[in-house]
Amino acid sequence: MLHERLIDALGADAVKTAPEDLAVYAFDAYTTGRLPSAVVLPRSTNDVSAVVRIARAYDEPIVPRGAGTGLCGGAVPACGGIVISFTRMNRLLEFDPVRRRARVQPGLVNLELSKQIASSGLFYAPDPSSQKVSTIGGNVATNAGGPHCLSYGTTVNHVLGLEIVDERGDVFQTSIDDTGYDLTSALVGSEGTLGIVTAVWVRLLRQPESTRVWLATFPDVEAASDAVSAIVANGIVPTALEMMDRTAARAVEAAFHAGYPTDCGAVLLIENAGYEDDMQACESALAAIARERGATSWRAARSQNERDALWAGRKGAAGAMGRISPNYYLQDVCVRRSTLPKALHAVEEIARTYRLTVANVFHAGDGNLHPMLCYDKRDPSQVQAVIESGNEILRAAIALGGTVSGEHGIGFEKREAMTAVYSTDDLAAMARVRDVFDPQRVLNPEKIFPSGSACPEVRPQSA
């Protein structure tokens, strides 16, 4: 039997089959899927390879899973199968401070890497708001970004190579130094549909000599958005440019007491890192632009504690929504900076139409919006309103020349929206790439591509 084979390969403590255990892995931060046939907790690449071969023998699909913090159903077992949880593969395997790189297992929590190497003066730059709990393997799967991606780039800019277990259980490695096709970049963001990541070589950066954080307030989000565009247009690229609207700022301040004003229409959190000698000139330039664009106040964080408090509020904003409603639904769309006011206006109109409260917290510097629709899931009418309004937000972003995902991936939630962004030929070309890596569609089925041919019972057979 399947369960006996898995136990023989990994040991009884690494295989979960009880219904109550399986239920824990049937959902992520977005939604619930089917119960998996089994959950395994491997400790090594060899364990993962063995699981894949057993799954293949029993015709079971495979769903790789990090911390389950995803917001698009990417780690949900939509077709059942075997969930591979990387909780136990969470080690820093190699650290080379001279070459500024490290090799880590996929279950290592994002922030934990920077903590472990802090004494070297290096850090790992990608910092999604979930970095205290999300794993590097999950970040690789979705090409996660975060507040600092404006300056540092997203996960793909910091991955040097990967160790992958393919759909047959074979192990191969990729490197950005390889000649030919850049398979490393192709695998980052593929959400476990092309292979299972079992190790990641990452690039590390030197901790900056100086870091400053400033807070600017504006009468409305339009003025704050205008300031963001003006800052970048003037050739200034801060480390981070984050925005909150009034609703979000009030909830965050009530929860964290971080020092966010609650009597303004929008708050702009600005960070810059670099040389100490450059900081005063940078602040002067930023403050001047902000005031020219209607800023009503400008404040500099005076200490590390103040900086940490402001960032804790920003990164904990989602949790603060509990002060508004029992539940929230967070969208993830991208538009051009110049269209931010139009996008935000559209979001507000959509929320008003469906009688929902919306709080906007987002990466303004790269136009990555994260509107949070607040609701009570005990009320079916509110649930339906959230679903419909979320879809309308996607359509609004597309109409403005934007896209349906900035950093959370496509997963199960947004796969049907892909047809609004890509042509049939585009999607067919992507599907052919997937078929090269996984012709049987056993790796994380029913993800990314529109529904039709991914569950085990209908997946294509090999020739």
Secondary structure as UniProt FT lines:
FT   HELIX           2..10
FT   HELIX           12..14
FT   STRAND          15..16
FT   HELIX           19..24
FT   STRAND          38..40
FT   HELIX           45..57
FT   TURN            58..59
FT   STRAND          62..65
FT   TURN            74..75
FT   TURN            78..79
FT   STRAND          82..85
FT   TURN            87..88
FT   STRAND          92..96
FT   TURN            97..100
FT   STRAND          101..104
FT   TURN            106..107
FT   HELIX           110..116
FT   HELIX           118..120
FT   STRAND          122..123
FT   TURN            129..133
FT   HELIX           136..142
FT   TURN            147..148
FT   HELIX           149..152
FT   HELIX           155..158
FT   STRAND          159..165
FT   TURN            167..168
FT   STRAND          171..175
FT   TURN            176..177
FT   HELIX           183..187
FT   TURN            188..189
FT   TURN            191..192
FT   STRAND          196..203
FT   STRAND          205..206
FT   STRAND          210..218
FT   HELIX           221..233
FT   TURN            234..235
FT   STRAND          240..245
FT   HELIX           246..256
FT   STRAND          266..274
FT   HELIX           276..292
FT   TURN            293..294
FT   STRAND          297..300
FT   HELIX           304..315
FT   HELIX           317..320
FT   HELIX           321..323
FT   STRAND          327..330
FT   STRAND          333..334
FT   HELIX           337..339
FT   HELIX           340..353
FT   TURN            354..355
FT   STRAND          357..363
FT   HELIX           364..366
FT   STRAND          368..369
FT   STRAND          371..375
FT   TURN            377..378
FT   HELIX           380..399
FT   TURN            400..401
FT   TURN            411..414
FT   HELIX           415..417
FT   HELIX           418..421
FT   HELIX           424..437
FT   TURN            439..440
FT   TURN            445..446
FT   TURN            456..458
//
